[in-house]
C-alpha cells in the first residue's frame, strides 16, 4: 500500500469506518442467477438518467445512492426505500453489499471517486469527462489495472452497434478512398451563467465540503451552484470536455480507430465572448489537432444569435457531429445517423446510429455484462480509451489558457489559409461579427503550436513549461487524488 500517496485521505476514510475500502477483491465471473448490486453516486440530471436506466435492467439492484445535496437525495430515497442513502460517497465504497458503482458527480470528482471505488474493490462506470488533467486520468487507468477492476467511461456512443459497419465502409472497403481531413462541430447555443456582485450563498441543504471534494474553495460569482460548475476551471472542462468528450471520442473511434492516443501538436484560438458573466471556459473555440496523419479541426460556437436564440451560427456539416473528407467524397456523422456522399454531393449510403439517449441503456448493459463475466475484454469504452480521449480535450483547454492575444493573420500563417481549421475560423468570425463581437485580441486568445509527447504524456518543446503548469495538481486536503504506482 506504500505505492499509494494518500496524503491524508486514509485518515479521513478511517474516521468514517472505511478501513475495508483498501482490501480490493479479485475479479471473478458471477453465477447465472446472481444479481449485481449497484450504487449510484451523484443524482443530478445525468445520475438520474443512469439510475432510471439501471432500474429497468434485468438482474440489477440499485442498493445504494449518494449525493451531498439532500434536495436531490431525498426524492430518490423515498422512491428506493430499500436502498441505503448517504451524502458521502465513501460510505458506499466501503459497503460490502455494493458490487459496482456508477459515478455521475461533478467533473472535478470523477477521477478521485473512480480511484477510491476501485481501491475498495468496486467495479466502476464513470461519466465523462474523465479528468481535469493528463496526470489525473493516468491515475484512474493505473488504478483499474492495479486493482483488476472493470472500469468503463461513460461515452455511450462507443456502444453504438454501427461502428463496425462505418469502419468497414471507410477503412476496409475504402469506399470513399483515402481520408484527407476531418472537422468536428459543436455549434449549439448556451446561456451565460450570470455575474453576481456578491458571492453565491450555498444552500444549507448541501454539504459543501463534500460537494467540493478535491476542488479549491473560492467565492462563486455565478447565479447558481449546480451544472454551471462546467464553465469554471476549478470544477469543469468547459464545452471542450463536455460535448467535446463525446464528439472527439466518436471521431477517434471511427476515423483513427484509436491508433493515436495523443495528438502530436495542437493549436487553439478561443475566447469567452458576448456573455459578460462569471464563466472562465471558452464558449467559442477553434482547435487544430495535428495527428501526424489526418488533420482534425474542432469548432465550438455557443454564443446565441440575437435574432434566433436557438442558433449559434451556421457551419458546414452537422451542428453536433463531424465531417470526413476523402479522395472520393465525404462522410458526415451526426447523433442518430451518418451519410456518405460522392464528390458531386450524391448520397451513397446512410447509416442508422444511436442517439444520445438510446445509447445509454446499451452502454450500461455492456458495463454490467463485463462485471458479470469478470473481465474487461468486451468493454466498448475501457477506461484507457477514455483517458486517451481526455488528453485531446484537456490539451485544447491548456492551449487556450496559455494563449496570447489573437491575430487572424498569425493563426493562418501557422495553420494555412485552406482546410477545416480556416473554414471553421471563418464561420465563427462571421457569426461573432453579426452579434457585434469583434474577433480580435480583446476577446480572443491564440496559442502557438504545442507539442505533446505520448511517452511521457506531457507537453514538450516551446511553451511546454507554461502548458504543463496548467495541469499541476492543486487538490484540497484531505480529498487528494493519489498517485497510483503500478
C-alpha positions in Angstrom: 0.0 0.0 0.0 3.0 2.3 0.2 2.7 2.9 -3.5 -0.4 5.0 -2.9 0.2 8.6 -1.9 -2.9 9.2 0.2 -1.6 12.4 1.8 -4.2 12.4 4.5 -7.1 10.7 2.8 -6.6 7.4 4.6 -7.0 9.1 7.9 -10.3 10.7 6.7 -11.6 7.4 5.4 -10.7 5.5 8.6 -12.6 8.1 10.6 -15.6 7.1 8.6 -15.1 3.5 9.3 -13.9 2.7 5.8 -10.8 0.7 6.5 -12.2 -2.1 4.5 -12.0 0.1 1.4 -8.4 -0.8 1.0 -8.9 -4.5 0.6 -9.8 -5.0 -3.0 -11.4 -8.2 -4.2 -10.4 -10.1 -7.3 -12.4 -10.2 -10.5 -14.5 -13.3 -10.9 -17.4 -14.3 -13.1 -20.9 -14.4 -11.5 -23.4 -17.1 -11.4 -26.3 -17.0 -13.9 -28.9 -16.1 -11.3 -26.7 -13.8 -9.2 -27.8 -10.2 -9.1 -25.5 -7.2 -9.5 -25.7 -4.7 -6.6 -25.0 -1.2 -7.8 -24.5 2.1 -6.1 -25.2 5.4 -7.9 -23.1 8.4 -7.0 -24.5 11.8 -8.0 -28.2 12.3 -8.5 -28.4 15.3 -10.9 -29.8 15.1 -14.4 -27.1 12.6 -15.6 -27.2 10.5 -12.5 -31.0 10.3 -12.5 -30.9 9.2 -16.2 -28.4 6.4 -15.4 -30.4 5.4 -12.3 -33.6 5.1 -14.1 -31.9 3.1 -16.8 -30.5 0.7 -14.2 -33.9 0.2 -12.6 -35.2 -1.1 -16.0 -32.4 -3.6 -16.4 -32.5 -7.3 -15.6 -30.6 -8.7 -12.6 -29.6 -5.3 -11.4 -30.4 -4.0 -7.9 -29.7 -0.3 -7.0 -28.8 -0.9 -3.4 -27.2 2.5 -2.5 -27.3 6.1 -3.6 -25.3 9.2 -2.6 -25.4 12.9 -3.2 -24.3 15.8 -0.9 -27.4 17.8 -1.8 -30.3 16.5 0.3 -32.8 18.0 -2.1 -31.6 15.5 -4.7 -31.1 12.6 -2.3 -34.5 12.6 -0.5 -36.8 12.1 -3.5 -34.8 9.1 -4.6 -34.6 7.8 -1.0 -38.4 7.8 -0.9 -38.7 6.0 -4.2 -36.0 3.5 -3.4 -36.9 2.7 0.2 -34.7 -0.4 0.4 -31.6 1.4 -0.9 -29.0 2.9 1.5 -28.8 6.7 1.1 -26.0 9.0 2.2 -24.3 12.3 1.4 -20.8 10.8 1.5 -19.9 8.5 -1.4 -17.1 7.0 0.6 -19.6 5.1 2.7 -20.8 3.4 -0.4 -17.3 2.5 -1.4 -16.8 0.8 2.0 -20.1 -1.1 1.8 -19.5 -4.8 1.2 -23.1 -5.1 -0.1 -22.2 -3.0 -3.1 -20.5 -4.7 -6.1 -20.2 -1.8 -8.5 -20.7 1.9 -8.7 -22.0 4.4 -11.3 -20.3 7.8 -10.9 -22.2 10.9 -12.2 -20.7 13.6 -10.0 -19.4 16.9 -11.0 -16.3 16.6 -13.2 -13.8 17.5 -10.5 -14.8 14.4 -8.5 -14.7 11.9 -11.4 -11.0 10.8 -11.1 -10.8 10.6 -7.3 -14.2 8.9 -6.9 -13.2 6.2 -9.5 -9.9 5.6 -7.9 -11.3 5.2 -4.4 -14.0 3.0 -5.6 -11.6 0.6 -7.4 -9.2 0.6 -4.5 -12.2 -0.5 -2.4 -12.8 -3.4 -4.7 -15.7 -2.0 -6.7 -16.1 -2.1 -10.5 -16.7 1.4 -11.9 -18.8 3.1 -14.6 -17.6 6.8 -14.5 -19.1 9.5 -16.6 -17.1 11.7 -19.0 -15.1 13.8 -18.9 -12.7 11.6 -17.1 -10.3 14.1 -15.5 -9.2 17.7 -15.4 -5.6 16.9 -16.4 -3.4 14.2 -18.0 -2.0 13.1 -14.7 -5.4 12.6 -13.1 -6.6 10.5 -15.9 -3.5 8.3 -15.9 -4.0 7.5 -12.2 -7.5 6.2 -12.9 -6.1 3.9 -15.6 -3.4 2.7 -13.2 -6.0 2.0 -10.5 -8.1 -0.1 -12.9 -5.1 -2.2 -13.9 -3.6 -2.5 -10.4 -6.8 -3.5 -8.7 -8.0 -5.5 -11.7 -11.4 -3.8 -11.9 -13.8 -3.3 -14.7 -13.9 0.4 -15.5 -16.0 1.9 -18.2 -16.0 5.6 -19.3 -19.5 7.0 -19.9 -19.1 7.9 -23.6 -22.1 5.9 -24.5 -21.8 6.3 -28.3 -18.9 3.7 -28.1 -21.6 1.0 -27.8 -23.3 2.1 -31.0 -23.9 -1.0 -33.0 -23.0 0.6 -36.3 -19.3 1.4 -35.6 -18.2 -1.8 -37.2 -20.2 -1.0 -40.3 -18.8 2.5 -40.6 -15.2 1.3 -40.1 -15.7 -1.4 -42.7 -17.0 1.2 -45.2 -14.3 3.7 -44.6 -11.2 1.6 -43.8 -11.6 -1.9 -45.0 -13.5 -1.3 -48.2 -12.1 2.2 -48.6 -15.4 3.2 -50.3 -14.5 6.9 -50.3 -10.8 6.4 -50.9 -8.1 7.9 -48.7 -9.1 10.0 -45.8 -7.8 13.6 -46.2 -9.1 15.7 -43.3 -11.7 15.9 -40.6 -13.7 18.7 -38.8 -15.7 18.2 -35.6 -18.6 20.6 -34.9 -20.4 21.7 -31.8 -22.5 24.7 -32.9 -25.2 25.0 -30.2 -26.2 27.9 -28.0 -25.7 28.2 -24.3 -26.7 31.0 -22.0 -24.3 32.8 -19.8 -24.1 31.9 -16.1 -24.6 35.4 -14.6 -22.2 37.7 -12.7 -23.2 38.4 -9.1 -21.8 41.4 -7.2 -21.5 39.3 -4.1 -20.5 35.6 -3.6 -23.2 33.0 -4.1 -24.6 31.7 -0.8 -24.5 27.9 -0.6 -27.9 26.4 0.4 -28.0 24.7 3.9 -29.2 21.5 2.3 -25.8 21.0 0.6 -22.8 19.5 2.4 -20.5 21.9 0.6 -17.3 20.3 1.9 -18.3 17.0 0.2 -19.5 18.8 -2.9 -16.2 20.5 -3.3 -14.1 17.4 -2.6 -10.7 17.9 -4.3 -11.7 21.3 -5.8 -10.4 24.5 -4.2 -12.8 26.5 -2.0 -13.3 30.0 -3.5 -16.1 32.5 -3.8 -18.5 31.9 -6.6 -20.0 34.8 -8.5 -22.2 32.9 -10.8 -26.0 32.7 -10.3 -26.3 29.0 -9.4 -24.2 26.2 -8.0 -25.4 23.2 -10.0 -24.5 22.5 -13.6 -22.7 25.8 -14.2 -19.6 24.4 -12.5 -18.9 23.1 -16.0 -17.7 26.6 -17.0 -15.1 27.1 -14.2 -11.6 25.6 -14.4 -11.7 24.6 -10.7 -14.5 22.1 -11.3 -15.1 21.6 -15.1 -13.7 21.3 -18.6 -16.0 23.7 -20.4 -17.8 22.7 -23.6 -14.4 21.3 -24.9 -14.7 18.4 -22.4 -18.5 18.3 -22.2 -19.7 17.7 -25.7 -16.2 17.5 -27.0 -15.6 14.4 -24.9 -18.3 12.7 -26.9 -17.6 14.1 -30.4 -13.8 13.8 -30.2 -14.1 10.3 -28.9 -16.5 9.3 -31.7 -14.1 10.7 -34.3 -11.1 8.9 -32.7 -13.1 5.7 -32.8 -14.4 5.7 -36.3 -11.7 7.7 -38.1 -8.5 6.9 -36.3 -9.6 3.5 -35.0 -8.0 4.5 -31.7 -4.5 4.2 -33.1 -3.3 7.6 -32.0 -3.5 8.1 -28.2 -2.2 11.7 -28.1 -2.1 14.3 -30.9 1.4 15.3 -31.9 0.7 19.0 -31.8 -2.2 21.3 -31.0 -3.1 24.9 -31.7 -6.2 26.7 -30.3 -7.9 30.0 -31.0 -10.7 30.7 -28.5 -12.5 33.1 -26.2 -15.4 33.5 -23.8 -17.3 36.2 -25.6 -20.6 38.0 -25.5 -21.7 36.9 -22.0 -20.1 39.2 -19.5 -20.5 36.5 -16.9 -18.5 34.7 -14.2 -17.6 31.8 -16.5 -13.9 31.0 -17.4 -14.0 28.4 -20.1 -14.3 29.4 -23.8 -17.7 29.5 -25.5 -16.1 29.8 -28.9 -13.2 27.7 -29.9 -11.3 26.5 -33.0 -8.6 23.9 -32.4 -6.3 22.0 -34.8 -5.1 18.6 -33.8 -2.0 17.6 -35.7 -2.1 13.8 -35.6 0.9 13.2 -37.9 -1.5 11.7 -40.4 -5.0 13.2 -40.7 -5.5 16.8 -39.6 -8.5 17.2 -37.4 -10.1 20.6 -36.6 -12.6 21.1 -33.8 -15.0 24.0 -33.6 -17.3 25.2 -30.8 -19.8 28.0 -31.1 -22.1 28.6 -28.1 -23.0 32.3 -28.3 -26.7 32.6 -29.1 -27.6 34.6 -32.1 -29.5 37.8 -31.2 -32.2 37.2 -33.8 -32.6 33.5 -33.0 -31.6 32.3 -29.5 -31.8 28.7 -30.7 -28.8 29.3 -33.1 -25.1 29.7 -32.5 -24.3 30.4 -36.2 -24.0 28.2 -39.3 -21.4 25.6 -40.1 -20.6 23.1 -42.8 -22.0 19.7 -41.8 -23.9 18.7 -38.7 -24.0 21.1 -35.8 -23.1 18.3 -33.4 -21.0 15.7 -35.3 -18.2 15.6 -37.7 -17.3 15.6 -41.4 -14.6 13.4 -43.0 -13.3 14.5 -46.4 -11.9 11.7 -48.6 -10.5 11.4 -52.1 -13.8 10.1 -53.4 -16.3 12.1 -51.3 -17.2 12.7 -47.7 -18.8 11.1 -44.7 -21.0 13.2 -42.3 -21.8 11.8 -38.8 -24.5 13.3 -36.6 -26.1 12.0 -33.4 -28.5 9.5 -34.7 -27.1 8.7 -38.1 -24.5 9.2 -40.8 -24.4 9.8 -44.5 -21.8 9.2 -47.2 -21.7 11.4 -50.3 -19.7 11.2 -53.5 -17.7 14.1 -54.9 -20.9 15.5 -56.6 -22.8 15.5 -53.3 -24.9 12.5 -54.2 -25.9 10.2 -51.3 -24.0 6.9 -51.5 -25.0 5.3 -48.2 -26.8 6.1 -45.0 -26.1 4.7 -41.5 -28.6 4.5 -38.7 -26.8 5.2 -35.4 -27.8 5.5 -31.8 -29.0 8.8 -30.4 -27.6 10.3 -27.1 -30.5 8.8 -25.1 -30.7 5.5 -26.9 -27.0 4.8 -26.4 -27.2 4.9 -22.6 -29.0 1.5 -22.0 -26.7 -0.3 -24.3 -23.6 1.2 -22.8 -24.7 0.5 -19.2 -25.6 -3.1 -20.2 -22.1 -3.5 -21.8 -20.6 -2.5 -18.4 -22.8 -4.7 -16.4 -22.2 -7.7 -18.7 -18.4 -7.2 -18.3 -18.8 -7.2 -14.5 -20.9 -10.4 -14.7 -18.2 -12.0 -16.9 -15.4 -10.9 -14.6 -13.4 -9.4 -17.4 -12.8 -6.1 -19.2 -12.2 -7.8 -22.5 -15.5 -6.9 -24.1 -15.9 -3.4 -22.8 -16.7 -1.0 -25.6 -15.2 2.0 -23.7 -12.4 0.7 -21.4 -11.1 3.4 -19.2 -7.8 3.7 -21.1 -9.7 4.7 -24.3 -11.5 7.3 -22.2 -8.2 8.6 -20.8 -6.7 8.9 -24.3 -9.7 11.0 -25.5 -9.4 13.1 -22.4 -5.9 14.1 -23.4 -7.3 15.7 -26.5 -9.9 18.0 -25.0 -7.7 18.8 -22.0 -4.9 19.7 -24.3 -7.2 22.0 -26.2 -8.1 23.7 -22.9 -4.4 24.1 -21.9 -3.6 25.6 -25.3 -6.3 28.3 -24.8 -5.1 29.0 -21.2 -1.5 29.7 -22.3 -2.5 31.6 -25.4 -1.7 35.2 -26.3 -3.6 38.0 -28.0 -5.4 36.6 -31.1 -4.3 37.5 -34.6 -6.1 36.0 -37.6 -3.0 36.6 -39.7 -0.8 34.8 -37.3 -3.3 31.9 -37.0 -3.5 31.3 -40.7 0.3 31.7 -41.1 0.7 28.8 -38.7 -2.1 26.6 -40.0 -2.7 27.7 -43.6 -5.5 29.6 -45.2 -7.2 26.5 -46.6 -8.7 23.5 -44.8 -11.1 22.7 -42.0 -9.4 25.0 -39.4 -9.6 28.0 -41.7 -13.2 27.2 -42.6 -14.3 27.0 -39.0 -12.4 30.1 -38.2 -14.3 32.0 -41.0 -17.7 30.6 -39.8 -17.0 31.7 -36.2 -15.8 35.1 -37.3 -19.0 35.6 -39.4 -21.2 34.6 -36.5 -19.5 36.9 -34.0 -19.5 39.8 -36.4 -23.3 39.5 -36.8 -23.5 39.6 -33.0 -21.3 42.8 -32.7 -18.4 40.9 -31.2 -15.1 41.6 -32.8 -12.8 38.6 -33.2 -9.6 40.2 -32.0 -7.1 40.3 -29.2 -9.5 41.9 -26.8 -11.8 38.9 -26.9 -9.8 36.0 -28.2 -6.6 34.1 -27.4 -4.3 32.3 -29.9 -1.8 29.6 -28.8 1.3 28.7 -30.7 1.6 25.0 -31.7 2.1 23.0 -28.5 3.9 19.6 -28.9 2.9 16.5 -26.9 5.0 13.5 -26.1 2.8 10.4 -25.9 5.5 8.5 -24.0 5.7 11.0 -21.1 2.2 12.2 -21.5 3.3 15.8 -21.2 3.8 18.9 -23.3 7.3 19.3 -24.7 9.2 22.0 -26.6 8.3 25.7 -26.8 5.7 26.9 -24.2 5.7 23.4 -22.6 6.6 24.8 -19.1 3.6 27.1 -19.1 1.3 24.4 -20.6 2.3 21.7 -18.1 1.9 24.2 -15.3 -1.8 24.4 -16.2 -2.2 20.8 -15.0 -0.1 20.9 -11.8 -2.2 19.2 -9.1 -3.9 21.6 -6.6 -6.1 19.3 -4.6 -7.8 20.3 -1.4 -6.9 18.2 1.7 -7.9 15.6 2.5 -9.5 15.0 -0.9 -6.2 14.4 -2.7 -6.1 12.3 -5.9 -3.5 9.7 -5.1 -0.6 8.7 -7.3 -1.2 5.0 -8.2 2.1 3.3 -8.9 2.0 0.0 -10.8 
